[in-house]
């Protein structure tokens, strides 16, 4: 599932940089609830706008964010 991969990628980046999720929210100009909702497995979707803001807060491009094996391993969404 794409949303789970996105959440895992943000968790890894933040762990590597020693950034807590609340800090990510502040750096990105979004509410902490937006970040935690992205991490919540019960929530269905994550928006590209939120991903872009979080990437901006981490000072990485969308291309850098998605250039990870976690996205290469995703199953097709359409069958």
C-alpha positions in Angstrom: 0.0 0.0 0.0 1.4 3.4 -1.0 0.3 5.2 2.1 2.1 2.8 4.3 5.3 3.1 2.3 5.1 6.9 2.4 4.7 6.8 6.2 7.5 4.3 6.6 9.8 6.5 4.4 9.1 9.6 6.5 9.7 7.6 9.7 13.1 6.4 8.4 14.2 9.8 7.3 13.2 11.3 10.6 14.9 8.6 12.6 18.1 9.1 10.5 18.1 12.8 11.3 16.9 12.5 14.9 13.7 14.4 14.2 10.5 13.7 16.1 7.2 13.8 14.3 6.2 17.0 16.1 9.4 18.6 14.9 8.6 17.5 11.3 5.3 19.2 11.5 6.8 22.4 12.7 9.6 22.3 10.1 7.0 21.7 7.4 4.4 24.3 8.5 1.7 21.7 9.0 -0.2 20.6 12.1 1.0 17.7 14.1 -2.4 16.1 13.6 -1.7 16.1 9.8 1.6 14.2 10.4 0.0 11.7 12.8 -2.9 11.2 10.5 -0.5 10.2 7.8 1.0 7.7 10.1 -2.3 6.3 11.3 -2.9 2.9 9.5 -6.7 3.5 9.8 -6.6 6.6 7.6 -7.0 5.7 3.9 -5.1 8.3 2.0 -2.3 10.8 2.1 -2.2 13.8 -0.2 0.6 14.7 -2.5 0.4 18.3 -1.1 1.1 17.0 2.4 4.0 14.8 1.1 5.4 17.9 -0.7 5.2 20.1 2.5 6.9 17.4 4.6 9.6 17.1 1.9 10.0 20.9 1.9 10.4 20.8 5.7 13.1 18.1 5.4 14.7 20.1 2.5 14.5 17.2 0.1 12.8 17.0 -3.3 9.9 14.7 -4.1 12.3 12.8 -6.4 14.7 12.2 -3.5 11.9 11.1 -1.3 10.5 8.6 -3.8 13.9 7.3 -4.8 13.9 4.5 -2.4 13.5 0.7 -2.7 10.3 0.8 -0.5 8.5 2.2 -3.5 10.0 -0.2 -6.0 8.6 -3.1 -4.0 5.0 -1.9 -4.1 2.4 -4.2 -5.6 0.2 -2.8 -8.4 -2.9 -1.0 -7.2 -4.9 -2.0 -10.2 -5.4 -5.6 -11.0 
